Amino acid sequence: MKKNMGTTDKIIRLIIAVVISGLYFTDIISGTLSLILIAVAVVFIATSFISFCPLYAPFKINTGKK
């Protein structure tokens, strides 16, 4: 698994995950939408820590430094 995410991409994903988590824990979002968004936040956090996005691979996208 080759890294295909740059620092900026990882930071943006982490910020989005924190915002989604904040909205969930303050009960601003609820129901099915909240469960879907929390799942997206978990995926964003996981891909940020491993620096690999499986959706980037088939399209040969690399946001890291060349």
DRENTORKOL-3810 file (N, C-alpha, C; in nm, 4 decimals):
REM DRENTORKOL-3810
@n.u->0.0845; n.v->-0.1169; n.w->0.0000; ca.u->0.0000; ca.v->0.0000; ca.w->0.0000; c.u->0.0897; c.v->0.1241; c.w->0.0000
@n.u->0.0915; n.v->0.1941; n.w->-0.1089; ca.u->0.1718; ca.v->0.3143; ca.w->-0.1232; c.u->0.0940; c.v->0.4355; c.w->-0.0749
@n.u->0.1603; n.v->0.5252; n.w->-0.0051; ca.u->0.0935; ca.v->0.6460; ca.w->0.0430; c.u->0.0498; c.v->0.7310; c.w->-0.0764
@n.u->-0.0740; n.v->0.7806; n.w->-0.0708; ca.u->-0.1231; ca.v->0.8644; ca.w->-0.1799; c.u->-0.1940; c.v->0.9900; c.w->-0.1286
@n.u->-0.1668; n.v->1.0262; n.w->-0.0017; ca.u->-0.2290; ca.v->1.1450; ca.w->0.0567; c.u->-0.1223; c.v->1.2381; c.w->0.1109
@n.u->-0.1401; n.v->1.3653; n.w->0.0835; ca.u->-0.0494; ca.v->1.4667; ca.w->0.1336; c.u->-0.0949; c.v->1.5210; c.w->0.2675
@n.u->-0.0126; n.v->1.6058; n.w->0.3256; ca.u->-0.0406; ca.v->1.6626; ca.w->0.4568; c.u->-0.1678; c.v->1.7463; c.w->0.4566
@n.u->-0.1850; n.v->1.8289; n.w->0.3577; ca.u->-0.3045; ca.v->1.9142; ca.w->0.3514; c.u->-0.4311; c.v->1.8300; c.w->0.3428
@n.u->-0.4279; n.v->1.7267; n.w->0.2629; ca.u->-0.5426; ca.v->1.6371; ca.w->0.2480; c.u->-0.5762; c.v->1.5715; c.w->0.3816
@n.u->-0.4750; n.v->1.5269; n.w->0.4541; ca.u->-0.4970; ca.v->1.4625; ca.w->0.5839; c.u->-0.5547; c.v->1.5611; c.w->0.6857
@n.u->-0.5033; n.v->1.6824; n.w->0.6873; ca.u->-0.5526; ca.v->1.7829; ca.w->0.7821; c.u->-0.6983; c.v->1.8179; c.w->0.7533
@n.u->-0.7325; n.v->1.8343; n.w->0.6275; ca.u->-0.8713; ca.v->1.8662; ca.w->0.5904; c.u->-0.9648; c.v->1.7539; c.w->0.6325
@n.u->-0.9246; n.v->1.6296; n.w->0.6108; ca.u->-1.0077; ca.v->1.5155; ca.w->0.6503; c.u->-1.0265; c.v->1.5104; c.w->0.8014
@n.u->-0.9197; n.v->1.5381; n.w->0.8769; ca.u->-0.9302; ca.v->1.5366; ca.w->1.0228; c.u->-1.0212; c.v->1.6486; c.w->1.0731
@n.u->-1.0113; n.v->1.7660; n.w->1.0119; ca.u->-1.0986; ca.v->1.8777; ca.w->1.0514; c.u->-1.2446; c.v->1.8431; c.w->1.0250
@n.u->-1.2732; n.v->1.7855; n.w->0.9095; ca.u->-1.4106; ca.v->1.7455; ca.w->0.8769; c.u->-1.4609; c.v->1.6417; c.w->0.9769
@n.u->-1.3759; n.v->1.5451; n.w->1.0125; ca.u->-1.4143; ca.v->1.4421; ca.w->1.1085; c.u->-1.4439; c.v->1.5026; c.w->1.2455
@n.u->-1.3635; n.v->1.5998; n.w->1.2880; ca.u->-1.3861; ca.v->1.6651; ca.w->1.4174; c.u->-1.5173; c.v->1.7437; c.w->1.4151
@n.u->-1.5449; n.v->1.8127; n.w->1.3063; ca.u->-1.6701; ca.v->1.8893; ca.w->1.2947; c.u->-1.7907; c.v->1.7952; c.w->1.2995
@n.u->-1.7837; n.v->1.6858; n.w->1.2257; ca.u->-1.8940; ca.v->1.5889; ca.w->1.2264; c.u->-1.9139; c.v->1.5326; c.w->1.3666
@n.u->-1.8036; n.v->1.4982; n.w->1.4340; ca.u->-1.8126; ca.v->1.4446; ca.w->1.5703; c.u->-1.8733; c.v->1.5475; c.w->1.6652
@n.u->-1.8330; n.v->1.6715; n.w->1.6509; ca.u->-1.8889; ca.v->1.7775; ca.w->1.7348; c.u->-2.0382; c.v->1.7942; c.w->1.7140
@n.u->-2.0809; n.v->1.7896; n.w->1.5888; ca.u->-2.2239; ca.v->1.8001; ca.w->1.5588; c.u->-2.3018; c.v->1.6822; c.w->1.6167
@n.u->-2.2406; n.v->1.5646; n.w->1.6124; ca.u->-2.3073; ca.v->1.4447; ca.w->1.6646; c.u->-2.3187; c.v->1.4503; c.w->1.8166
@n.u->-2.2095; n.v->1.4822; n.w->1.8849; ca.u->-2.2103; ca.v->1.4789; ca.w->2.0305; c.u->-2.2859; c.v->1.5952; c.w->2.0932
@n.u->-2.3132; n.v->1.7007; n.w->2.0175; ca.u->-2.3958; ca.v->1.8102; ca.w->2.0681; c.u->-2.5418; c.v->1.7947; c.w->2.0231
@n.u->-2.5732; n.v->1.6816; n.w->1.9642; ca.u->-2.7095; ca.v->1.6472; ca.w->1.9185; c.u->-2.7657; c.v->1.7443; c.w->1.8151
@n.u->-2.6795; n.v->1.8039; n.w->1.7368; ca.u->-2.7270; ca.v->1.8890; ca.w->1.6277; c.u->-2.7726; c.v->1.8020; c.w->1.5108
@n.u->-2.7020; n.v->1.6908; n.w->1.4894; ca.u->-2.7468; ca.v->1.5935; ca.w->1.3893; c.u->-2.7880; c.v->1.4669; c.w->1.4629
@n.u->-2.8876; n.v->1.3985; n.w->1.4104; ca.u->-2.9338; ca.v->1.2756; ca.w->1.4742; c.u->-2.9976; c.v->1.1855; c.w->1.3697
@n.u->-3.0318; n.v->1.0659; n.w->1.4119; ca.u->-3.0985; ca.v->0.9717; ca.w->1.3240; c.u->-3.0036; c.v->0.9048; c.w->1.2270
@n.u->-3.0589; n.v->0.8635; n.w->1.1156; ca.u->-2.9828; ca.v->0.7920; ca.w->1.0146; c.u->-2.8710; c.v->0.8780; c.w->0.9568
@n.u->-2.8978; n.v->1.0048; n.w->0.9369; ca.u->-2.7957; ca.v->1.0948; ca.w->0.8844; c.u->-2.6732; c.v->1.0980; c.w->0.9752
@n.u->-2.6961; n.v->1.1010; n.w->1.1042; ca.u->-2.5832; ca.v->1.1066; ca.w->1.1970; c.u->-2.4997; c.v->0.9791; c.w->1.1906
@n.u->-2.5649; n.v->0.8646; n.w->1.1767; ca.u->-2.4909; ca.v->0.7389; ca.w->1.1674; c.u->-2.4066; c.v->0.7325; c.w->1.0411
@n.u->-2.4612; n.v->0.7807; n.w->0.9310; ca.u->-2.3862; ca.v->0.7835; ca.w->0.8053; c.u->-2.2676; c.v->0.8784; c.w->0.8161
@n.u->-2.2905; n.v->0.9962; n.w->0.8737; ca.u->-2.1826; ca.v->1.0932; ca.w->0.8864; c.u->-2.0744; c.v->1.0466; c.w->0.9831
@n.u->-2.1105; n.v->0.9787; n.w->1.0908; ca.u->-2.0108; ca.v->0.9248; ca.w->1.1831; c.u->-1.9279; c.v->0.8176; c.w->1.1124
@n.u->-1.9910; n.v->0.7361; n.w->1.0296; ca.u->-1.9167; ca.v->0.6357; ca.w->0.9533; c.u->-1.8168; c.v->0.7039; c.w->0.8597
@n.u->-1.8594; n.v->0.8118; n.w->0.7950; ca.u->-1.7701; ca.v->0.8879; ca.w->0.7068; c.u->-1.6546; c.v->0.9471; c.w->0.7877
@n.u->-1.6847; n.v->0.9977; n.w->0.9073; ca.u->-1.5804; ca.v->1.0549; ca.w->0.9928; c.u->-1.4787; c.v->0.9492; c.w->1.0332
@n.u->-1.5241; n.v->0.8297; n.w->1.0653; ca.u->-1.4325; ca.v->0.7213; ca.w->1.1018; c.u->-1.3425; c.v->0.6851; c.w->0.9843
@n.u->-1.3997; n.v->0.6787; n.w->0.8659; ca.u->-1.3193; ca.v->0.6488; ca.w->0.7463; c.u->-1.2176; c.v->0.7604; c.w->0.7218
@n.u->-1.2590; n.v->0.8858; n.w->0.7377; ca.u->-1.1665; ca.v->0.9980; ca.w->0.7193; c.u->-1.0508; c.v->0.9907; c.w->0.8180
@n.u->-1.0804; n.v->0.9578; n.w->0.9433; ca.u->-0.9748; ca.v->0.9472; ca.w->1.0444; c.u->-0.8801; c.v->0.8321; c.w->1.0100
@n.u->-0.9355; n.v->0.7185; n.w->0.9737; ca.u->-0.8521; ca.v->0.6021; ca.w->0.9407; c.u->-0.7622; c.v->0.6298; c.w->0.8203
@n.u->-0.8192; n.v->0.6873; n.w->0.7148; ca.u->-0.7379; ca.v->0.7137; ca.w->0.5961; c.u->-0.6340; c.v->0.8213; c.w->0.6222
@n.u->-0.6627; n.v->0.9137; n.w->0.7122; ca.u->-0.5646; ca.v->1.0167; ca.w->0.7467; c.u->-0.4450; c.v->0.9571; c.w->0.8185
@n.u->-0.4693; n.v->0.8626; n.w->0.9075; ca.u->-0.3591; ca.v->0.8039; ca.w->0.9832; c.u->-0.2743; c.v->0.7071; c.w->0.9012
@n.u->-0.3359; n.v->0.6387; n.w->0.8047; ca.u->-0.2565; ca.v->0.5465; ca.w->0.7236; c.u->-0.2056; c.v->0.6112; c.w->0.5949
@n.u->-0.2471; n.v->0.7344; n.w->0.5679; ca.u->-0.2034; ca.v->0.8113; ca.w->0.4505; c.u->-0.2351; c.v->0.7417; c.w->0.3186
@n.u->-0.3410; n.v->0.6658; n.w->0.3168; ca.u->-0.3810; ca.v->0.5958; ca.w->0.1950; c.u->-0.5314; c.v->0.6032; c.w->0.1795
@n.u->-0.5763; n.v->0.6494; n.w->0.0632; ca.u->-0.7184; ca.v->0.6547; ca.w->0.0322; c.u->-0.7468; c.v->0.5536; c.w->-0.0787
@n.u->-0.8277; n.v->0.4511; n.w->-0.0503; ca.u->-0.8548; ca.v->0.3499; ca.w->-0.1520; c.u->-0.9286; c.v->0.4045; c.w->-0.2742
@n.u->-1.0013; n.v->0.5139; n.w->-0.2593; ca.u->-1.0705; ca.v->0.5714; ca.w->-0.3747; c.u->-0.9745; c.v->0.6448; c.w->-0.4684
@n.u->-0.8602; n.v->0.6869; n.w->-0.4171; ca.u->-0.7624; ca.v->0.7549; ca.w->-0.5007; c.u->-0.6883; c.v->0.6562; c.w->-0.5916
@n.u->-0.6695; n.v->0.5335; n.w->-0.5456; ca.u->-0.5876; ca.v->0.4348; ca.w->-0.6166; c.u->-0.6352; c.v->0.4057; c.w->-0.7597
@n.u->-0.7643; n.v->0.3748; n.w->-0.7825; ca.u->-0.8045; ca.v->0.3425; ca.w->-0.9201; c.u->-0.7896; c.v->0.4600; c.w->-1.0177
@n.u->-0.7967; n.v->0.5807; n.w->-0.9652; ca.u->-0.7863; ca.v->0.6991; ca.w->-1.0505; c.u->-0.6448; c.v->0.7556; c.w->-1.0547
@n.u->-0.5524; n.v->0.6870; n.w->-0.9835; ca.u->-0.4108; ca.v->0.7265; ca.w->-0.9782; c.u->-0.3935; c.v->0.8696; c.w->-0.9286
@n.u->-0.4728; n.v->0.9075; n.w->-0.8283; ca.u->-0.4625; ca.v->1.0402; ca.w->-0.7672; c.u->-0.3615; c.v->1.0312; c.w->-0.6540
@n.u->-0.2733; n.v->1.1296; n.w->-0.6471; ca.u->-0.1751; ca.v->1.1357; ca.w->-0.5398; c.u->-0.1648; c.v->1.2827; c.w->-0.4969
@n.u->-0.2043; n.v->1.3122; n.w->-0.3727; ca.u->-0.1998; ca.v->1.4498; ca.w->-0.3248; c.u->-0.0718; c.v->1.4775; c.w->-0.2457
@n.u->0.0154; n.v->1.3785; n.w->-0.2399; ca.u->0.1430; ca.v->1.3964; ca.w->-0.1697; c.u->0.2445; c.v->1.4669; c.w->-0.2569
@n.u->0.3583; n.v->1.4993; n.w->-0.1941; ca.u->0.4641; ca.v->1.5655; ca.w->-0.2688; c.u->0.5270; c.v->1.4681; c.w->-0.3672
@n.u->0.5668; n.v->1.5185; n.w->-0.4794; ca.u->0.6263; ca.v->1.4343; ca.w->-0.5835; c.u->0.7765; c.v->1.4298; c.w->-0.5674
END
